[in-house]
Amino acid sequence: MPRPLRFVPVLVLAACTSRAGPSQPPPPEVKSVAVGPAHPTLAVGQTLQLADTAYDAQGRVVTGLTVTWTSANRAVATVDQHGVVRGVGPGQAQISATVTSATGTLTLQVTP
């Protein structure tokens, strides 16, 4: 008499087992972003490292999330993905840091 197949249930269980691991909790919701320094001024051709701090609804600092930097006036100042701003031409430019759906801004003065 042939032996019954005992490995079939093992294969079925192996096929149903998830390899994704435990699910990750959603990132904390960012409610505000502070950008500094408060009143930056730099000359054409100079660079300045800006800083951002993201906060949740309880005012706790949120870290580890991607920041998107933008300049509203690229003829005056540009900003890279690390928050380094460069003076391009004299005037004012609003620089923004966005984390999830919250944005913080500052006004940068560029001198000749």
C-alpha positions in Angstrom: 0.0 0.0 0.0 1.5 3.4 -1.0 2.3 6.0 1.7 0.0 9.0 1.9 1.4 12.3 0.8 2.2 14.2 3.9 4.0 17.2 2.3 1.0 18.7 0.6 -0.2 20.6 3.8 3.3 21.9 4.3 3.4 23.3 0.8 0.0 24.9 1.2 1.0 26.5 4.4 4.3 27.7 2.9 2.4 29.2 0.0 0.1 31.1 2.4 2.8 32.5 4.6 3.6 36.2 4.0 7.2 37.2 3.5 6.4 40.9 3.7 7.1 41.0 7.5 5.2 43.0 10.0 3.4 46.1 8.7 4.9 49.5 9.4 2.9 52.1 11.3 2.1 55.2 9.2 4.5 58.1 9.6 3.4 60.8 12.1 1.3 63.6 10.6 3.3 66.8 10.2 1.3 69.9 11.1 4.0 72.6 10.8 7.5 73.2 9.5 9.9 75.9 10.9 12.6 77.1 8.5 15.7 79.1 9.6 17.6 81.2 10.1 14.9 83.8 10.7 16.0 86.7 8.5 18.8 85.4 6.2 20.8 87.7 4.0 23.6 86.8 1.6 25.4 88.3 -1.3 25.1 87.2 -4.9 27.3 84.1 -5.4 27.3 83.2 -1.7 25.6 80.1 -0.2 23.9 79.4 3.1 22.7 76.2 4.7 19.1 76.4 5.8 17.5 74.3 8.5 14.1 72.8 8.8 12.2 71.4 11.8 8.9 69.5 11.4 6.4 69.3 14.2 3.3 67.1 14.8 0.0 68.4 16.2 1.3 68.2 19.8 4.3 70.2 19.0 6.7 67.3 19.0 9.6 67.2 16.6 9.2 64.7 13.7 12.3 63.4 12.1 13.2 61.0 9.3 10.8 62.4 6.6 11.7 63.7 3.2 12.0 67.5 2.9 11.3 69.2 -0.5 12.9 72.6 -0.9 11.8 75.3 -3.4 12.5 78.9 -4.3 9.7 81.1 -5.4 12.1 83.4 -7.3 15.0 81.5 -8.9 16.3 84.7 -10.5 17.2 85.8 -7.0 18.0 82.5 -5.2 18.1 78.8 -5.8 17.9 76.0 -3.3 19.0 72.4 -3.6 17.5 69.2 -2.1 19.7 69.6 1.0 18.5 73.2 1.8 21.6 74.9 0.6 20.5 78.3 -0.9 22.6 80.3 -3.4 22.3 84.0 -4.1 21.8 84.5 -7.9 20.7 88.1 -8.2 19.8 91.0 -5.9 16.3 91.0 -4.4 14.1 88.8 -2.2 13.0 85.2 -2.6 10.7 83.1 -0.6 12.2 79.7 0.2 9.9 76.9 1.3 10.5 73.5 3.0 7.7 71.0 2.6 7.4 67.9 4.7 4.4 65.7 3.8 1.6 68.2 3.5 3.0 71.0 5.7 5.1 73.9 4.5 7.3 76.4 6.2 8.8 79.5 4.5 11.3 82.3 5.0 12.1 85.4 3.0 15.7 85.5 1.9 17.4 88.9 1.0 20.2 88.7 -1.6 22.4 91.8 -1.9 24.7 92.7 -4.8 
